[in-house]
Amino acid sequence: MDDLLAFGRMMLGHPTDSGERILSRPTIELMTRDHLTPEQKAASPFFERFWDTYGWGLGLGVVTARNGIAEAPGRFG
């Protein structure tokens, strides 16, 4: 649980308990930005229109458009 909390804090841009930053802000932004091209999304085996509101960052799924109450752009996981 401690590691998961530390990872979440790191992704929010907070330093570690010792005050150091593991990832820079530009790295976090790169990780949480959608990197799929329209061509990749069109060829996807997922259900129709899935990629209208979702994308894929560097190891993270990202929300690219509002899709209901809980899904807001910028959300990742």
C-alpha positions in Angstrom: 0.0 0.0 0.0 2.9 2.4 0.8 4.3 1.8 -2.7 1.0 2.5 -4.4 0.5 5.7 -2.4 4.1 6.8 -3.3 3.4 6.1 -7.0 0.2 8.1 -6.9 1.8 11.0 -5.2 4.7 10.9 -7.7 2.2 11.0 -10.6 0.6 14.0 -9.0 4.0 15.7 -9.0 4.7 15.5 -5.3 8.3 14.8 -4.1 9.2 11.7 -2.1 9.3 11.8 1.7 13.0 12.7 1.4 12.2 15.7 -0.9 13.4 14.3 -4.2 11.5 14.1 -7.4 11.6 10.7 -9.2 9.9 11.9 -12.4 9.9 15.4 -13.9 6.7 17.2 -14.7 7.4 16.8 -18.5 7.8 13.1 -18.0 4.5 12.8 -16.2 2.8 14.8 -18.9 4.3 12.5 -21.6 3.1 9.4 -19.7 -0.4 10.7 -19.4 -0.9 12.0 -22.9 -2.7 9.9 -25.6 -0.1 8.6 -28.0 -2.4 6.5 -30.3 -2.9 7.7 -33.8 -6.4 7.9 -35.5 -5.3 5.0 -37.7 -4.4 2.9 -34.6 -7.7 3.7 -33.0 -9.7 2.8 -36.2 -8.0 -0.6 -36.4 -8.6 -1.4 -32.7 -10.4 -4.6 -31.8 -12.2 -2.9 -28.9 -15.9 -2.1 -29.1 -17.1 0.6 -31.5 -16.3 4.2 -30.5 -14.3 3.1 -27.5 -11.4 5.4 -28.5 -13.7 8.4 -28.8 -13.1 9.1 -25.1 -10.0 7.0 -24.2 -6.4 6.9 -25.2 -3.2 5.2 -24.3 -0.2 7.0 -22.7 3.1 5.4 -21.7 1.8 2.5 -19.7 -1.4 4.2 -18.7 -4.9 4.4 -20.0 -6.0 8.0 -20.3 -9.4 9.7 -20.6 -9.4 12.1 -23.5 -13.1 13.3 -23.4 -15.9 13.4 -20.9 -17.8 10.1 -20.8 -20.4 10.2 -18.1 -20.0 11.6 -14.6 -16.8 10.0 -13.5 -14.8 10.1 -16.7 -13.2 13.5 -17.1 -10.4 14.4 -19.5 -7.0 14.1 -17.8 -7.9 11.1 -15.7 -5.5 8.2 -16.0 -4.9 4.9 -14.5 
